[in-house]
Amino acid sequence: MAEQDFSKKEKNYYSDIPQKSEAFFLKGSNAYDWGMKNRLARIFNPRSGKTVMLAFDHGYFQGPTTGLERVDITIRPLIPHADALMLTRGILRSVIEPSVTNSVVMRASGGPSILKELSDERIAVDMEDALRMNVSAVAVQVFIGGHFETQTVNNMTRLVDMGMRYGIPVLGVTAVGTELTRDARYIGLATRILAELGASFVKTYFVPRFEQVAAACPVPIVIAGGKKLPEREALQMARDAIDQGASGVDMGRNIFQSDAPVAMIGAVRKVVHEGASVKDAYEYYLDMKKK
Ligand code: R5P
């Protein structure tokens, strides 16, 4: 306990300076409570307003994905370069050092493997366990137009309700089945539904006319990387997405399957946080690759 204040120094209440009350920096997030905003500010950098999330949760339905056979070896070197880690609770507990300071976005839905109907997902993490692991958000796949559409929407809305109780944001992930067209019309429909039903932020794919998708979505959108592309093309996609309204990337294979993953995540950071051109970011990638 502090000793009693016997200071002779004159007190200063700065009565001529009104206390500032600033709007929260993130799109659509101003009405949340402190804990929710603080968690979002651990995912999205308050200076740039953007995020580079490193996605390596692919094993939750497809097992040891190429590049993720040994997460302890391939992902560890990338961790200091990511703002947020998107992963499963199994990998978090078994492989990730508790001393990391990155925010964690935890995959909280699952069920079917690649051998079954993928949309038949259920909630896969209890919110109390997510809290125990100090996550900054939970992520749930929603299959708009999919076979189990209503069930996956219900997974998300239940997580949103539980998340609101504890101040945990929910990342709604638009899942695109092989039968659905990946275009602005579909992605615009799916992202808007997820935001309307309470997702604090949404993850989807970059598509032509993405600026319309971003404009119609009242919460931040992060884009998934998708299948591995040549590095320059992946950087171009990130540049275009940010320029057209994305608030960051949640990229996996285009980073961990790159020939030089550390150089690649550094180049992605340049695009997302520093506004670098594709040319400059690609040159950075080539330089870092040599080192
Ligand atoms: C997919 O299984 C996961 O939800 C990934 O987090 C997501 O697809 C992003 O990873 P990638 O950039 O490899 O598409």
Residues whose N, C-alpha, C, O or C-beta is under 5 A from the ligand:
A	BS01	R5P	A55 D57 H58 A224 G225 G226 K227 D250 M251 G252 R253 N254
